[in-house]
Amino acid sequence: MTDAATLEAIRRVEETPLRELVNVSIEDVTTQMDALLDPELDSSSFYLRWETQQWAVSDLDFTADKTHWANIPPSVQKTLRTTMILFFVGEQIVTDTLAPVLHAAPLEDERIFLATQIADEARHTVFFQRFFAEVLGHQGGIHSAMLEFRPKTRAGYRRIFDVDLVNAIDACRLDPKDPVAFVNAVVTYHLVIEGYLALGGQRTTLRLLRRMGILPGFVSGFTAVARDESRHIGFGVLALRRRVAENPELARVIARKVYDLLPAAVDVVVGPDEKLPFDDIAEVPEPMRVNSLEARDFAIDSLTKRLRSSGLSDQVVGEIGAHMLSLYAKAWARYEVNHGVEHPVRHWEREMATAGS
Protein backbone atom coordinates (compact mmCIF):
# COMPACT_ATOMS: atom_id res chain seq x y z
CA MET A 1 0.00 0.00 0.00
CA THR A 2 1.33 3.44 -0.92
CA ASP A 3 1.73 5.79 2.07
CA ALA A 4 -0.01 9.17 2.29
CA ALA A 5 3.18 11.22 1.81
CA THR A 6 4.00 9.40 -1.43
CA LEU A 7 0.47 9.85 -2.74
CA GLU A 8 0.62 13.56 -1.93
CA ALA A 9 3.97 13.93 -3.74
CA ILE A 10 2.50 12.21 -6.80
CA ARG A 11 -0.55 14.47 -6.68
CA ARG A 12 1.61 17.62 -6.49
CA VAL A 13 3.60 16.60 -9.54
CA GLU A 14 0.66 15.48 -11.63
CA GLU A 15 -1.74 18.32 -10.84
CA THR A 16 0.37 21.44 -10.24
CA PRO A 17 0.03 24.07 -13.02
CA LEU A 18 3.10 25.43 -14.79
CA ARG A 19 3.53 28.70 -12.87
CA GLU A 20 3.47 26.85 -9.54
CA LEU A 21 5.89 24.08 -10.54
CA VAL A 22 8.72 26.23 -9.18
CA ASN A 23 7.49 25.06 -5.76
CA VAL A 24 7.54 21.35 -6.66
CA SER A 25 10.79 19.59 -5.76
CA ILE A 26 12.61 17.23 -8.08
CA GLU A 27 12.40 14.67 -5.28
CA ASP A 28 8.63 14.72 -5.73
CA VAL A 29 9.11 14.26 -9.48
CA THR A 30 11.35 11.22 -8.97
CA THR A 31 8.79 9.77 -6.55
CA GLN A 32 6.15 10.19 -9.23
CA MET A 33 8.48 8.64 -11.85
CA ASP A 34 8.92 5.56 -9.69
CA ALA A 35 5.14 5.27 -9.32
CA LEU A 36 4.90 5.07 -13.12
CA LEU A 37 6.81 1.77 -13.01
CA ASP A 38 3.65 0.12 -11.68
CA PRO A 39 3.04 -2.91 -13.95
CA GLU A 40 -0.70 -2.29 -13.69
CA LEU A 41 -0.38 0.93 -15.73
CA ASP A 42 -0.96 0.77 -19.47
CA SER A 43 -0.19 3.19 -22.29
CA SER A 44 -3.60 4.84 -22.03
CA SER A 45 -2.71 6.05 -18.53
CA PHE A 46 0.41 7.74 -19.93
CA TYR A 47 -1.63 9.28 -22.74
CA LEU A 48 -4.21 10.64 -20.29
CA ARG A 49 -1.43 12.22 -18.23
CA TRP A 50 -0.19 13.91 -21.41
CA GLU A 51 -3.65 15.39 -21.98
CA THR A 52 -3.94 16.76 -18.44
CA GLN A 53 -0.34 17.99 -18.06
CA GLN A 54 -0.12 20.32 -21.05
CA TRP A 55 1.93 23.51 -20.67
CA ALA A 56 3.04 26.36 -22.89
CA VAL A 57 6.59 27.71 -23.15
CA SER A 58 5.11 31.16 -23.87
CA ASP A 59 3.58 31.24 -20.37
CA LEU A 60 6.99 31.25 -18.65
CA ASP A 61 8.39 34.49 -17.23
CA PHE A 62 12.18 34.83 -17.45
CA THR A 63 12.37 38.39 -16.04
CA ALA A 64 13.94 37.38 -12.73
CA ASP A 65 16.12 34.79 -14.44
CA LYS A 66 17.97 37.51 -16.39
CA THR A 67 18.98 39.28 -13.17
CA HIS A 68 19.87 36.05 -11.38
CA TRP A 69 22.03 34.75 -14.24
CA ALA A 70 24.16 37.89 -14.25
CA ASN A 71 24.93 37.38 -10.55
CA ILE A 72 25.87 33.69 -10.62
CA PRO A 73 29.62 33.10 -9.96
CA PRO A 74 31.44 32.51 -13.28
CA SER A 75 32.55 28.94 -12.41
CA VAL A 76 29.00 27.88 -11.56
CA GLN A 77 27.62 29.79 -14.54
CA LYS A 78 29.96 27.91 -16.87
CA THR A 79 29.00 24.52 -15.41
CA LEU A 80 25.28 25.30 -15.68
CA ARG A 81 25.63 26.54 -19.24
CA THR A 82 27.46 23.35 -20.25
CA THR A 83 24.65 21.23 -18.80
CA MET A 84 21.99 23.35 -20.46
CA ILE A 85 23.73 23.04 -23.84
CA LEU A 86 23.72 19.25 -23.55
CA PHE A 87 19.99 19.30 -22.86
CA PHE A 88 19.23 21.83 -25.61
CA VAL A 89 21.09 19.85 -28.28
CA GLY A 90 19.69 16.54 -27.05
CA GLU A 91 16.08 17.72 -27.16
CA GLN A 92 16.45 18.88 -30.75
CA ILE A 93 18.13 15.64 -31.83
CA VAL A 94 15.41 13.43 -30.37
CA THR A 95 12.72 15.67 -31.87
CA ASP A 96 14.28 15.10 -35.28
CA THR A 97 14.80 11.35 -34.94
CA LEU A 98 11.94 9.75 -32.98
CA ALA A 99 9.53 9.23 -35.90
CA PRO A 100 11.00 5.88 -37.13
CA VAL A 101 10.58 4.45 -33.61
CA LEU A 102 6.91 5.47 -33.69
CA HIS A 103 6.54 3.71 -37.03
CA ALA A 104 8.25 0.58 -35.66
CA ALA A 105 6.11 0.33 -32.50
CA PRO A 106 4.19 -2.96 -32.73
CA LEU A 107 0.90 -1.79 -31.21
CA GLU A 108 -1.48 1.06 -32.00
CA ASP A 109 -1.57 2.37 -28.44
CA GLU A 110 2.24 2.55 -28.44
CA ARG A 111 2.27 4.56 -31.63
CA ILE A 112 -0.30 6.97 -30.24
CA PHE A 113 1.78 7.60 -27.13
CA LEU A 114 4.98 8.06 -29.13
CA ALA A 115 3.22 10.72 -31.19
CA THR A 116 2.67 12.67 -27.96
CA GLN A 117 6.34 12.26 -27.09
CA ILE A 118 7.43 13.86 -30.36
CA ALA A 119 5.26 16.87 -29.51
CA ASP A 120 6.82 17.00 -26.03
CA GLU A 121 10.38 16.92 -27.39
CA ALA A 122 9.62 19.79 -29.77
CA ARG A 123 8.23 21.84 -26.87
CA HIS A 124 11.35 21.13 -24.80
CA THR A 125 13.53 22.38 -27.65
CA VAL A 126 11.53 25.60 -27.84
CA PHE A 127 11.85 25.99 -24.05
CA PHE A 128 15.64 25.88 -24.20
CA GLN A 129 15.76 28.10 -27.29
CA ARG A 130 13.70 30.76 -25.55
CA PHE A 131 15.77 30.58 -22.35
CA PHE A 132 19.04 30.81 -24.29
CA ALA A 133 17.75 33.78 -26.29
CA GLU A 134 16.18 35.78 -23.45
CA VAL A 135 18.52 34.98 -20.56
CA LEU A 136 21.84 33.91 -22.07
CA GLY A 137 21.60 36.30 -25.02
CA HIS A 138 21.98 33.72 -27.80
CA GLN A 139 20.17 35.00 -30.89
CA GLY A 140 19.53 33.36 -34.25
CA GLY A 141 17.01 30.67 -33.33
CA ILE A 142 17.26 26.90 -33.04
CA HIS A 143 19.22 26.32 -36.26
CA SER A 144 21.92 28.80 -35.24
CA ALA A 145 22.10 27.29 -31.76
CA MET A 146 22.59 23.77 -33.13
CA LEU A 147 25.37 24.94 -35.45
CA GLU A 148 27.18 26.60 -32.55
CA PHE A 149 26.52 24.18 -29.69
CA ARG A 150 26.52 20.71 -31.21
CA PRO A 151 30.28 20.66 -31.93
CA LYS A 152 30.90 21.67 -28.29
CA THR A 153 29.32 18.55 -26.80
CA ARG A 154 31.41 15.88 -25.10
CA ALA A 155 32.92 12.92 -26.96
CA GLY A 156 30.72 10.40 -25.15
CA TYR A 157 27.68 12.51 -25.97
CA ARG A 158 28.54 12.56 -29.67
CA ARG A 159 29.09 8.79 -29.60
CA ILE A 160 25.58 8.20 -28.17
CA PHE A 161 23.67 10.78 -30.19
CA ASP A 162 25.59 10.73 -33.48
CA VAL A 163 26.48 7.02 -33.66
CA ASP A 164 24.41 4.79 -31.37
CA LEU A 165 21.16 6.70 -31.74
CA VAL A 166 21.59 7.08 -35.51
CA ASN A 167 22.25 3.34 -35.86
CA ALA A 168 19.23 2.44 -33.71
CA ILE A 169 16.99 4.75 -35.74
CA ASP A 170 18.29 3.43 -39.06
CA ALA A 171 17.59 -0.14 -37.95
CA CYS A 172 13.96 0.79 -37.18
CA ARG A 173 13.63 2.67 -40.43
CA LEU A 174 15.05 -0.15 -42.55
CA ASP A 175 13.05 -2.92 -40.86
CA PRO A 176 10.19 -1.57 -38.72
CA LYS A 177 8.95 -5.12 -38.08
CA ASP A 178 12.19 -6.21 -36.38
CA PRO A 179 11.53 -6.50 -32.61
CA VAL A 180 15.25 -6.34 -31.82
CA ALA A 181 15.56 -3.00 -33.63
CA PHE A 182 12.60 -1.60 -31.70
CA VAL A 183 13.97 -2.81 -28.36
CA ASN A 184 17.41 -1.33 -29.06
CA ALA A 185 15.85 2.01 -29.98
CA VAL A 186 13.72 2.13 -26.81
CA VAL A 187 16.70 1.20 -24.63
CA THR A 188 18.76 3.96 -26.26
CA TYR A 189 16.01 6.60 -26.12
CA HIS A 190 13.96 5.89 -23.05
CA LEU A 191 16.32 4.10 -20.67
CA VAL A 192 19.79 5.51 -21.35
CA ILE A 193 19.18 8.97 -22.84
CA GLU A 194 16.10 9.82 -20.76
CA GLY A 195 16.18 7.43 -17.79
CA TYR A 196 19.90 7.81 -17.09
CA LEU A 197 21.42 10.90 -18.73
CA ALA A 198 18.46 13.28 -18.64
CA LEU A 199 17.00 12.22 -15.30
CA GLY A 200 20.32 12.52 -13.48
CA GLY A 201 21.09 15.88 -15.07
CA GLN A 202 17.64 17.25 -14.31
CA ARG A 203 17.84 16.20 -10.69
CA THR A 204 21.30 17.67 -10.11
CA THR A 205 20.47 20.96 -11.85
CA LEU A 206 17.07 21.50 -10.24
CA ARG A 207 18.34 20.67 -6.75
CA LEU A 208 21.18 23.17 -7.19
CA LEU A 209 18.93 25.95 -8.47
CA ARG A 210 16.35 25.40 -5.71
CA ARG A 211 19.08 25.53 -3.02
CA MET A 212 20.30 28.81 -4.50
CA GLY A 213 16.75 30.17 -4.93
CA ILE A 214 17.43 31.38 -8.48
CA LEU A 215 16.10 31.15 -12.06
CA PRO A 216 12.41 30.61 -11.19
CA GLY A 217 11.29 30.69 -14.82
CA PHE A 218 13.83 28.06 -15.80
CA VAL A 219 13.02 25.93 -12.74
CA SER A 220 9.30 25.96 -13.58
CA GLY A 221 9.92 25.03 -17.21
CA PHE A 222 12.59 22.42 -16.48
CA THR A 223 10.37 20.80 -13.86
CA ALA A 224 7.63 20.59 -16.50
CA VAL A 225 10.21 19.00 -18.84
CA ALA A 226 11.06 16.45 -16.12
CA ARG A 227 7.38 15.67 -15.63
CA ASP A 228 7.05 15.05 -19.38
CA GLU A 229 10.12 12.82 -19.30
CA SER A 230 8.60 10.79 -16.47
CA ARG A 231 5.83 9.74 -18.86
CA HIS A 232 8.33 8.89 -21.58
CA ILE A 233 10.49 6.77 -19.30
CA GLY A 234 7.49 5.00 -17.81
CA PHE A 235 6.22 4.21 -21.30
CA GLY A 236 9.64 2.93 -22.36
CA VAL A 237 9.72 0.51 -19.45
CA LEU A 238 6.18 -0.63 -20.31
CA ALA A 239 7.13 -1.22 -23.96
CA LEU A 240 10.20 -3.24 -22.99
CA ARG A 241 8.27 -5.23 -20.37
CA ARG A 242 5.74 -6.17 -23.07
CA ARG A 243 8.46 -7.35 -25.46
CA VAL A 244 10.20 -9.43 -22.78
CA ALA A 245 6.86 -11.01 -21.80
CA GLU A 246 6.34 -11.98 -25.46
CA ASN A 247 9.92 -13.23 -25.90
CA PRO A 248 12.13 -13.62 -22.78
CA GLU A 249 15.23 -13.75 -24.99
CA LEU A 250 14.79 -10.02 -25.62
CA ALA A 251 15.97 -9.41 -22.05
CA ARG A 252 19.43 -10.33 -23.33
CA VAL A 253 19.07 -7.74 -26.09
CA ILE A 254 18.25 -5.08 -23.49
CA ALA A 255 21.25 -6.00 -21.33
CA ARG A 256 23.65 -6.08 -24.30
CA LYS A 257 22.53 -2.66 -25.50
CA VAL A 258 22.88 -1.17 -22.01
CA TYR A 259 26.40 -2.59 -21.66
CA ASP A 260 27.27 -1.17 -25.09
CA LEU A 261 26.02 2.33 -24.24
CA LEU A 262 27.24 2.68 -20.66
CA PRO A 263 30.93 3.60 -21.21
CA ALA A 264 29.99 6.59 -23.37
CA ALA A 265 27.04 7.48 -21.12
CA VAL A 266 29.17 7.60 -17.96
CA ASP A 267 31.71 9.71 -19.84
CA VAL A 268 28.93 12.20 -20.62
CA VAL A 269 28.13 12.48 -16.91
CA VAL A 270 31.70 12.67 -15.59
CA GLY A 271 33.26 14.52 -18.54
CA PRO A 272 36.83 13.29 -17.93
CA ASP A 273 38.22 15.19 -20.93
CA GLU A 274 36.68 18.52 -19.90
CA LYS A 275 38.32 20.36 -17.01
CA LEU A 276 35.97 21.83 -14.44
CA PRO A 277 36.23 25.63 -14.00
CA PHE A 278 37.91 25.21 -10.60
CA ASP A 279 40.83 23.19 -9.18
CA ASP A 280 39.49 22.71 -5.67
CA ILE A 281 35.90 22.31 -4.55
CA ALA A 282 36.64 24.83 -1.78
CA GLU A 283 36.49 27.48 -4.52
CA VAL A 284 32.77 26.70 -5.00
CA PRO A 285 30.31 28.20 -2.49
CA GLU A 286 28.90 25.39 -0.35
CA PRO A 287 25.26 25.67 -1.54
CA MET A 288 26.48 25.29 -5.12
CA ARG A 289 28.48 22.10 -4.60
CA VAL A 290 27.30 18.80 -6.10
CA ASN A 291 27.99 15.58 -4.23
CA SER A 292 29.41 13.34 -6.96
CA LEU A 293 28.95 10.16 -4.95
CA GLU A 294 25.31 10.85 -4.15
CA ALA A 295 24.59 11.79 -7.77
CA ARG A 296 26.27 8.58 -8.98
CA ASP A 297 24.32 6.40 -6.57
CA PHE A 298 21.03 8.00 -7.59
CA ALA A 299 21.78 7.54 -11.29
CA ILE A 300 22.74 3.88 -10.90
CA ASP A 301 19.71 3.16 -8.73
CA SER A 302 17.42 4.92 -11.20
CA LEU A 303 18.63 2.97 -14.22
CA THR A 304 18.83 -0.43 -12.51
CA LYS A 305 15.35 0.03 -11.05
CA ARG A 306 13.97 0.54 -14.55
CA LEU A 307 15.91 -2.39 -15.96
CA ARG A 308 14.45 -4.64 -13.28
CA SER A 309 10.95 -3.36 -14.03
CA SER A 310 11.57 -4.02 -17.73
CA GLY A 311 12.00 -7.73 -17.01
CA LEU A 312 15.73 -8.25 -16.39
CA SER A 313 16.72 -10.65 -13.61
CA ASP A 314 18.10 -9.44 -10.28
CA GLN A 315 21.44 -11.06 -11.10
CA VAL A 316 21.83 -9.24 -14.42
CA VAL A 317 20.69 -5.93 -12.92
CA GLY A 318 23.19 -6.35 -10.07
CA GLU A 319 26.00 -7.01 -12.56
CA ILE A 320 25.08 -3.89 -14.52
CA GLY A 321 25.10 -1.82 -11.33
CA ALA A 322 28.56 -3.13 -10.40
CA HIS A 323 29.80 -2.40 -13.92
CA MET A 324 28.55 1.18 -13.63
CA LEU A 325 30.45 1.65 -10.37
CA SER A 326 33.67 0.59 -12.09
CA LEU A 327 33.02 2.92 -15.04
CA TYR A 328 32.59 5.90 -12.71
CA ALA A 329 35.81 5.05 -10.86
CA LYS A 330 37.74 4.81 -14.13
CA ALA A 331 36.27 8.07 -15.47
CA TRP A 332 37.18 9.98 -12.29
CA ALA A 333 40.73 8.58 -12.45
CA ARG A 334 41.02 9.61 -16.12
CA TYR A 335 39.91 13.12 -15.22
CA GLU A 336 42.80 13.36 -12.74
CA VAL A 337 45.33 12.01 -15.25
CA ASN A 338 44.08 14.34 -17.99
CA HIS A 339 44.13 17.52 -15.91
CA GLY A 340 46.66 16.89 -13.15
CA VAL A 341 44.23 17.88 -10.38
CA GLU A 342 42.06 15.99 -7.97
CA HIS A 343 38.48 15.32 -9.03
CA PRO A 344 35.88 16.79 -6.63
CA VAL A 345 34.68 13.27 -5.86
CA ARG A 346 37.74 12.85 -3.60
CA HIS A 347 36.34 15.55 -1.31
CA TRP A 348 33.11 13.60 -0.97
CA GLU A 349 34.99 10.33 -0.43
CA ARG A 350 36.89 11.90 2.45
CA GLU A 351 33.65 13.32 3.86
CA MET A 352 32.07 9.87 3.71
CA ALA A 353 35.11 8.23 5.34
CA THR A 354 35.10 10.81 8.15
CA ALA A 355 31.37 10.33 8.74
CA GLY A 356 31.84 6.57 8.93
CA SER A 357 34.79 6.63 11.31
C-alpha positions in Angstrom: 0.0 0.0 0.0 1.3 3.4 -0.9 1.7 5.8 2.1 0.0 9.2 2.3 3.2 11.2 1.8 4.0 9.4 -1.4 0.5 9.8 -2.7 0.6 13.6 -1.9 4.0 13.9 -3.7 2.5 12.2 -6.8 -0.6 14.5 -6.7 1.6 17.6 -6.5 3.6 16.6 -9.5 0.7 15.5 -11.6 -1.7 18.3 -10.8 0.4 21.4 -10.2 0.0 24.1 -13.0 3.1 25.4 -14.8 3.5 28.7 -12.9 3.5 26.8 -9.5 5.9 24.1 -10.5 8.7 26.2 -9.2 7.5 25.1 -5.8 7.5 21.3 -6.7 10.8 19.6 -5.8 12.6 17.2 -8.1 12.4 14.7 -5.3 8.6 14.7 -5.7 9.1 14.3 -9.5 11.3 11.2 -9.0 8.8 9.8 -6.5 6.2 10.2 -9.2 8.5 8.6 -11.8 8.9 5.6 -9.7 5.1 5.3 -9.3 4.9 5.1 -13.1 6.8 1.8 -13.0 3.7 0.1 -11.7 3.0 -2.9 -14.0 -0.7 -2.3 -13.7 -0.4 0.9 -15.7 -1.0 0.8 -19.5 -0.2 3.2 -22.3 -3.6 4.8 -22.0 -2.7 6.1 -18.5 0.4 7.7 -19.9 -1.6 9.3 -22.7 -4.2 10.6 -20.3 -1.4 12.2 -18.2 -0.2 13.9 -21.4 -3.6 15.4 -22.0 -3.9 16.8 -18.4 -0.3 18.0 -18.1 -0.1 20.3 -21.0 1.9 23.5 -20.7 3.0 26.4 -22.9 6.6 27.7 -23.1 5.1 31.2 -23.9 3.6 31.2 -20.4 7.0 31.2 -18.7 8.4 34.5 -17.2 12.2 34.8 -17.4 12.4 38.4 -16.0 13.9 37.4 -12.7 16.1 34.8 -14.4 18.0 37.5 -16.4 19.0 39.3 -13.2 19.9 36.0 -11.4 22.0 34.7 -14.2 24.2 37.9 -14.3 24.9 37.4 -10.6 25.9 33.7 -10.6 29.6 33.1 -10.0 31.4 32.5 -13.3 32.5 28.9 -12.4 29.0 27.9 -11.6 27.6 29.8 -14.5 30.0 27.9 -16.9 29.0 24.5 -15.4 25.3 25.3 -15.7 25.6 26.5 -19.2 27.5 23.4 -20.2 24.7 21.2 -18.8 22.0 23.4 -20.5 23.7 23.0 -23.8 23.7 19.2 -23.6 20.0 19.3 -22.9 19.2 21.8 -25.6 21.1 19.9 -28.3 19.7 16.5 -27.1 16.1 17.7 -27.2 16.5 18.9 -30.8 18.1 15.6 -31.8 15.4 13.4 -30.4 12.7 15.7 -31.9 14.3 15.1 -35.3 14.8 11.3 -34.9 11.9 9.8 -33.0 9.5 9.2 -35.9 11.0 5.9 -37.1 10.6 4.4 -33.6 6.9 5.5 -33.7 6.5 3.7 -37.0 8.2 0.6 -35.7 6.1 0.3 -32.5 4.2 -3.0 -32.7 0.9 -1.8 -31.2 -1.5 1.1 -32.0 -1.6 2.4 -28.4 2.2 2.6 -28.4 2.3 4.6 -31.6 -0.3 7.0 -30.2 1.8 7.6 -27.1 5.0 8.1 -29.1 3.2 10.7 -31.2 2.7 12.7 -28.0 6.3 12.3 -27.1 7.4 13.9 -30.4 5.3 16.9 -29.5 6.8 17.0 -26.0 10.4 16.9 -27.4 9.6 19.8 -29.8 8.2 21.8 -26.9 11.4 21.1 -24.8 13.5 22.4 -27.7 11.5 25.6 -27.8 11.9 26.0 -24.1 15.6 25.9 -24.2 15.8 28.1 -27.3 13.7 30.8 -25.5 15.8 30.6 -22.3 19.0 30.8 -24.3 17.8 33.8 -26.3 16.2 35.8 -23.5 18.5 35.0 -20.6 21.8 33.9 -22.1 21.6 36.3 -25.0 22.0 33.7 -27.8 20.2 35.0 -30.9 19.5 33.4 -34.3 17.0 30.7 -33.3 17.3 26.9 -33.0 19.2 26.3 -36.3 21.9 28.8 -35.2 22.1 27.3 -31.8 22.6 23.8 -33.1 25.4 24.9 -35.5 27.2 26.6 -32.5 26.5 24.2 -29.7 26.5 20.7 -31.2 30.3 20.7 -31.9 30.9 21.7 -28.3 29.3 18.6 -26.8 31.4 15.9 -25.1 32.9 12.9 -27.0 30.7 10.4 -25.2 27.7 12.5 -26.0 28.5 12.6 -29.7 29.1 8.8 -29.6 25.6 8.2 -28.2 23.7 10.8 -30.2 25.6 10.7 -33.5 26.5 7.0 -33.7 24.4 4.8 -31.4 21.2 6.7 -31.7 21.6 7.1 -35.5 22.3 3.3 -35.9 19.2 2.4 -33.7 17.0 4.7 -35.7 18.3 3.4 -39.1 17.6 -0.1 -37.9 14.0 0.8 -37.2 13.6 2.7 -40.4 15.1 -0.2 -42.5 13.0 -2.9 -40.9 10.2 -1.6 -38.7 9.0 -5.1 -38.1 12.2 -6.2 -36.4 11.5 -6.5 -32.6 15.3 -6.3 -31.8 15.6 -3.0 -33.6 12.6 -1.6 -31.7 14.0 -2.8 -28.4 17.4 -1.3 -29.1 15.8 2.0 -30.0 13.7 2.1 -26.8 16.7 1.2 -24.6 18.8 4.0 -26.3 16.0 6.6 -26.1 14.0 5.9 -23.0 16.3 4.1 -20.7 19.8 5.5 -21.3 19.2 9.0 -22.8 16.1 9.8 -20.8 16.2 7.4 -17.8 19.9 7.8 -17.1 21.4 10.9 -18.7 18.5 13.3 -18.6 17.0 12.2 -15.3 20.3 12.5 -13.5 21.1 15.9 -15.1 17.6 17.2 -14.3 17.8 16.2 -10.7 21.3 17.7 -10.1 20.5 21.0 -11.9 17.1 21.5 -10.2 18.3 20.7 -6.8 21.2 23.2 -7.2 18.9 26.0 -8.5 16.4 25.4 -5.7 19.1 25.5 -3.0 20.3 28.8 -4.5 16.8 30.2 -4.9 17.4 31.4 -8.5 16.1 31.1 -12.1 12.4 30.6 -11.2 11.3 30.7 -14.8 13.8 28.1 -15.8 13.0 25.9 -12.7 9.3 26.0 -13.6 9.9 25.0 -17.2 12.6 22.4 -16.5 10.4 20.8 -13.9 7.6 20.6 -16.5 10.2 19.0 -18.8 11.1 16.5 -16.1 7.4 15.7 -15.6 7.1 15.0 -19.4 10.1 12.8 -19.3 8.6 10.8 -16.5 5.8 9.7 -18.9 8.3 8.9 -21.6 10.5 6.8 -19.3 7.5 5.0 -17.8 6.2 4.2 -21.3 9.6 2.9 -22.4 9.7 0.5 -19.4 6.2 -0.6 -20.3 7.1 -1.2 -24.0 10.2 -3.2 -23.0 8.3 -5.2 -20.4 5.7 -6.2 -23.1 8.5 -7.3 -25.5 10.2 -9.4 -22.8 6.9 -11.0 -21.8 6.3 -12.0 -25.5 9.9 -13.2 -25.9 12.1 -13.6 -22.8 15.2 -13.8 -25.0 14.8 -10.0 -25.6 16.0 -9.4 -22.1 19.4 -10.3 -23.3 19.1 -7.7 -26.1 18.2 -5.1 -23.5 21.2 -6.0 -21.3 23.7 -6.1 -24.3 22.5 -2.7 -25.5 22.9 -1.2 -22.0 26.4 -2.6 -21.7 27.3 -1.2 -25.1 26.0 2.3 -24.2 27.2 2.7 -20.7 30.9 3.6 -21.2 30.0 6.6 -23.4 27.0 7.5 -21.1 29.2 7.6 -18.0 31.7 9.7 -19.8 28.9 12.2 -20.6 28.1 12.5 -16.9 31.7 12.7 -15.6 33.3 14.5 -18.5 36.8 13.3 -17.9 38.2 15.2 -20.9 36.7 18.5 -19.9 38.3 20.4 -17.0 36.0 21.8 -14.4 36.2 25.6 -14.0 37.9 25.2 -10.6 40.8 23.2 -9.2 39.5 22.7 -5.7 35.9 22.3 -4.6 36.6 24.8 -1.8 36.5 27.5 -4.5 32.8 26.7 -5.0 30.3 28.2 -2.5 28.9 25.4 -0.4 25.3 25.7 -1.5 26.5 25.3 -5.1 28.5 22.1 -4.6 27.3 18.8 -6.1 28.0 15.6 -4.2 29.4 13.3 -7.0 29.0 10.2 -5.0 25.3 10.9 -4.1 24.6 11.8 -7.8 26.3 8.6 -9.0 24.3 6.4 -6.6 21.0 8.0 -7.6 21.8 7.5 -11.3 22.7 3.9 -10.9 19.7 3.2 -8.7 17.4 4.9 -11.2 18.6 3.0 -14.2 18.8 -0.4 -12.5 15.3 0.0 -11.0 14.0 0.5 -14.5 15.9 -2.4 -16.0 14.4 -4.6 -13.3 11.0 -3.4 -14.0 11.6 -4.0 -17.7 12.0 -7.7 -17.0 15.7 -8.3 -16.4 16.7 -10.6 -13.6 18.1 -9.4 -10.3 21.4 -11.1 -11.1 21.8 -9.2 -14.4 20.7 -5.9 -12.9 23.2 -6.4 -10.1 26.0 -7.0 -12.6 25.1 -3.9 -14.5 25.1 -1.8 -11.3 28.6 -3.1 -10.4 29.8 -2.4 -13.9 28.5 1.2 -13.6 30.5 1.7 -10.4 33.7 0.6 -12.1 33.0 2.9 -15.0 32.6 5.9 -12.7 35.8 5.1 -10.9 37.7 4.8 -14.1 36.3 8.1 -15.5 37.2 10.0 -12.3 40.7 8.6 -12.5 41.0 9.6 -16.1 39.9 13.1 -15.2 42.8 13.4 -12.7 45.3 12.0 -15.2 44.1 14.3 -18.0 44.1 17.5 -15.9 46.7 16.9 -13.1 44.2 17.9 -10.4 42.1 16.0 -8.0 38.5 15.3 -9.0 35.9 16.8 -6.6 34.7 13.3 -5.9 37.7 12.9 -3.6 36.3 15.5 -1.3 33.1 13.6 -1.0 35.0 10.3 -0.4 36.9 11.9 2.5 33.7 13.3 3.9 32.1 9.9 3.7 35.1 8.2 5.3 35.1 10.8 8.1 31.4 10.3 8.7 31.8 6.6 8.9 34.8 6.6 11.3 
